[in-house]
């Protein structure tokens, strides 16, 4: 950016080139905000404070989303462990879930929806 400015480019052009060279969404939003503020004569301090607040909020949302994904993955792993322990399946079931594949249910476990004659899941070796 400094090279562009020293070469005589306008500030807004140098900033826009920075956004092209650094294709990171946060940098692009920053450059867009600064360029608009400079072109419209908006106080730059207000724009920068608003952008800082936006970045903080985005970071919080990213953390919450990552935590949610971790919690879901943990619950799926725990459910797979219970399923594997219940029907004597190998740890292959857990591995399939960790790889993002849907495991096939074991013979000893039927969900209430898959067994029209039974309201509750059956245990292996039980009748009815």
C-alpha positions as CSV (number, residue, x, y, z in Angstrom):
1,X,0.0,0.0,0.0
2,X,2.8,2.4,0.8
3,X,4.4,1.7,-2.5
4,X,1.2,2.6,-4.3
5,X,0.9,5.8,-2.2
6,X,4.5,6.8,-2.9
7,X,3.9,6.1,-6.6
8,X,1.2,8.8,-6.5
9,X,-1.9,6.6,-6.3
10,X,-4.9,8.1,-4.5
11,X,-5.4,6.8,-0.9
12,X,-8.7,5.0,-1.8
13,X,-7.1,3.3,-4.8
14,X,-4.2,2.1,-2.7
15,X,-6.6,0.8,0.0
16,X,-8.7,-1.1,-2.6
17,X,-5.5,-2.7,-4.0
18,X,-4.7,-3.8,-0.5
19,X,-8.0,-5.6,-0.3
20,X,-7.3,-7.3,-3.6
21,X,-3.8,-8.4,-2.5
22,X,-5.1,-9.6,0.9
23,X,-8.3,-11.6,0.2
24,X,-9.4,-11.9,3.8
25,X,-13.0,-11.0,4.6
26,X,-12.0,-8.9,7.6
27,X,-9.5,-6.9,5.6
28,X,-11.9,-6.4,2.8
29,X,-14.6,-5.1,5.2
30,X,-12.0,-2.9,6.9
31,X,-10.9,-1.4,3.5
32,X,-14.5,-0.9,2.3
33,X,-15.4,0.9,5.5
34,X,-12.3,3.2,5.4
35,X,-12.8,4.0,1.7
36,X,-16.5,4.9,2.2
37,X,-15.6,7.0,5.2
38,X,-12.9,8.9,3.3
39,X,-15.1,9.4,0.2
40,X,-18.1,10.6,2.2
41,X,-16.2,12.6,4.8
42,X,-17.5,10.5,7.7
43,X,-15.4,10.7,10.9
44,X,-12.9,7.9,10.6
45,X,-12.9,7.2,14.4
46,X,-16.6,6.4,14.4
47,X,-16.2,4.0,11.4
48,X,-13.2,2.3,13.1
49,X,-15.1,1.9,16.4
50,X,-18.1,0.4,14.6
51,X,-15.8,-2.0,12.6
52,X,-14.1,-3.1,15.8
53,X,-17.4,-3.9,17.4
54,X,-18.4,-5.9,14.3
55,X,-15.2,-7.9,14.4
56,X,-15.7,-8.6,18.1
57,X,-19.3,-9.8,17.5
58,X,-18.2,-12.0,14.6
59,X,-15.5,-13.5,16.7
60,X,-18.0,-14.3,19.4
61,X,-20.4,-15.9,16.9
62,X,-17.5,-18.0,15.5
63,X,-16.6,-19.2,19.0
64,X,-20.2,-20.1,19.7
65,X,-20.5,-21.9,16.4
66,X,-17.3,-23.8,16.9
67,X,-18.4,-24.8,20.4
68,X,-21.7,-26.0,19.1
69,X,-20.0,-28.2,16.5
70,X,-17.7,-29.6,19.1
71,X,-20.6,-30.4,21.4
72,X,-22.6,-32.1,18.6
73,X,-19.6,-34.2,17.6
74,X,-19.0,-35.2,21.2
75,X,-22.7,-36.2,21.5
76,X,-22.6,-38.2,18.3
77,X,-19.4,-40.0,19.5
78,X,-21.0,-40.8,22.9
79,X,-24.1,-42.1,21.2
80,X,-22.0,-44.3,18.9
81,X,-20.1,-45.6,22.0
82,X,-23.4,-46.5,23.6
83,X,-24.6,-48.1,20.4
84,X,-21.4,-50.1,20.0
85,X,-21.5,-51.2,23.7
86,X,-25.1,-52.1,23.5
87,X,-25.0,-54.3,20.4
88,X,-21.4,-55.5,20.6
89,X,-20.4,-53.7,17.5
90,X,-16.8,-52.9,16.9
91,X,-15.3,-49.5,17.2
92,X,-15.8,-49.2,13.4
93,X,-19.2,-47.5,14.1
94,X,-17.4,-44.7,16.0
95,X,-14.8,-44.4,13.3
96,X,-17.6,-44.1,10.6
97,X,-19.2,-41.2,12.5
98,X,-15.9,-39.5,13.0
99,X,-15.3,-39.7,9.3
100,X,-18.7,-38.2,8.6
101,X,-20.4,-41.4,7.3
102,X,-23.7,-42.7,8.6
103,X,-23.1,-46.1,10.3
104,X,-25.5,-49.0,9.7
105,X,-27.5,-49.9,12.8
106,X,-26.7,-53.2,14.4
107,X,-29.2,-56.1,14.5
108,X,-29.7,-55.8,18.3
109,X,-30.9,-52.3,18.3
110,X,-34.1,-51.1,16.7
111,X,-35.4,-47.6,17.0
112,X,-39.1,-47.1,18.0
113,X,-39.8,-45.8,14.5
114,X,-38.3,-48.8,12.7
115,X,-40.2,-51.3,14.8
116,X,-44.0,-50.9,14.3
117,X,-44.8,-53.7,16.8
118,X,-42.7,-52.2,19.6
119,X,-43.0,-48.8,21.3
120,X,-39.5,-49.0,22.8
121,X,-36.1,-50.1,21.5
122,X,-35.4,-53.8,21.9
123,X,-32.3,-55.2,23.5
124,X,-30.5,-58.0,21.9
125,X,-31.8,-61.4,22.9
126,X,-35.1,-60.1,24.2
127,X,-38.4,-61.0,22.6
128,X,-41.2,-58.9,21.4
